[in-house]
Each structure stands twice: as structure tokens, then as C-alpha cells.
Amino acid sequence: MHIGIDMMGGDYAPQEAVKGVLQFLQSSDNAVHLTLIGNEQDISALLPSGPSERIRIVHAPELIGMQEHATRALKEKPDSSIARGFKLLAGGEIDAFISAGNTGAMMVGTFYNIKPIEGVLRPTISTIMPKLEGGAGIVLDVGLNADSKPENLLQFAILGSLYAQHILHIDNPKVGLVNIGEEEGKGNLLCQATYPLLKECTQINFIGNIEGRDIFRDKADVMVCEGFTGNVILKLAESIYDIAEARNLGSDEYLRRFHYENYGGTPILGISKPVIIGHGISNAMAFKNMIILAQKMIETDLLGKMKSSFTK
């Protein structure tokens, strides 16, 4: 198993990326090999005794900044860590690719280099939602598809259910449609048209509409919405940890679970190979957890299961 990491992406690269790599290697088995993509001199200087047998460095001297135009940067910087990473992934030299760098470049690189799963109309991204009762659920989409059609939300529900089952280990995950009321027929035209599609789908365990007050409770495991609503939910959830810290509540066990570092990054679901996008301020723990997530996706053959689901 070979996992590629963009070592130059993120506000604290490459220092935090290297720390995350070392933390992962100390706590994992020997089956996982890491390909570190970036400036070889900078990366090597941070490794305690040079590259180990479980690490290889792929030199990528160019850097795509966080504010650069995504498409132009990928075209003009073929030797950047992001461009090199996608080339390695598309060519089968690595099994997954991770980056906390320019999100736009990661999206463009994904759609230009990695094929979607046949039958998937639009890939999606999700976020973990800690439940007050324990465990976690996911919300999707959280920003990749600001406008969606009912068929898109149906596919998000299928993709999210498979992710919840195989990565979060939730048996028969409950799917809820994020809406402004619980009753069937509530909501805007999108929700009204999506509800019967979810209700009739035999591949998911649809439990009906859920409201905003249900997001952090145990009512649903997979919470489906279009990306505009999902991104508002995501940003609100991210603010909870900041508020807790500001009010000296950061030691609260539940509130700490809202810290992004616990989850590392989010995978793009609906594509044929694992791509994981991290937060721009990712620290060592976030990088470690992104590597662990990539490992889980490969070990469970999550994308293979998604392909089979859409073939059916």
C-alpha cells in the first residue's frame, strides 16, 4: 500500500506534514509506505535520519500557493507537489493522494486526472458531525455542489451510506434529508422532489426529514443536503470549537470533538481513486489522521464497493 502526501500544502508545511508522517509511522504497521511529494531538500532536512525504507521522496520543486488560480497554476506548474501527486495517482504509482494545499487546485486536479465512478453524476464531499450521544455521523454535500438536483442528493445518500458503513462502522446507517420540517412534503422544491426518491431507494435506510436541531443528535447517521446548506452547517460546526476555546470550555470532551484535527480531512466521494483534502491550517495530528483515513479507504476497498453499488 502506497499513500502519497503533498508535503508543501498548508499553512505550516512542510514541518507539520513531516511531524504527522513520523507520528503515523510510529503507530502503524509496516504494510503502509509513504510517498512524500515536495521539495526534497526541505523534506529531508526535517527527517531525523533521512528517508527510511517505508518512505520515498518525489522531488517537486514548484509550489501552488493557497490564493493562486487553480486551473492556471496546475497548467503552469507541472512540477508542483499537487500536479506531481495527481500524476502519480493516475499512473498507479500511489494508491491514494492527500493534500492540505490549494483546495481549488485539488478539485481541478481530481476532475482532470481521476475518473468518476461510472454512473455517478457528481462527486461530493462530506464532513464528520460528532453526536452528543457518542459516535459520529456525516453531512454531505458540504460545498462541492452548491446547486444540486434530486438525483444528485439520492446519489449523495448512497455514497454517504457506504462511507458510514465501512469507515465509521455504522451498521445499516440511517439517512435523513435536511429540511425545515419533519413532515413529508415540507421544504423547497428540491427537498420535495428528493424525498420520494430517497423513500423508494432500497439501497439506503431512509428515515425521513431531519431538522437543524437533529444534526448533532442520534436521529440520522447520513444527513443529505445540497452544498450551499451543507457548507453553512460545516462552518457553523467548525465555529463551535473556537467558541468553546474562547470561553475556556476547550477541555469539554464533547466540544473538543469539533476540532478539525480529529478528522484530518475529507475524501472526495464518487471518484475512482482515494483523494483526501485537508484543512489549510492542518497540523501534525490532522496529517496523521488523513493518512489513517486513506489507509482505511484502501483496506476496506471502499471505492470498489461504491463502484459495485452503482453498477447494480
Helices and strands as residue ranges (DSSP letters): E 2-6, H 15-27, E 33-38, H 40-46, E 55-59, H 70-76, H 81-90, E 96-99, H 103-113, E 124-130, E 136-140, H 150-166, E 174-178, H 189-200, E 205-210, G 212-214, E 222-224, H 227-246, H 253-256, G 260-262, E 265-269, E 275-278, H 284-299, H 302-311
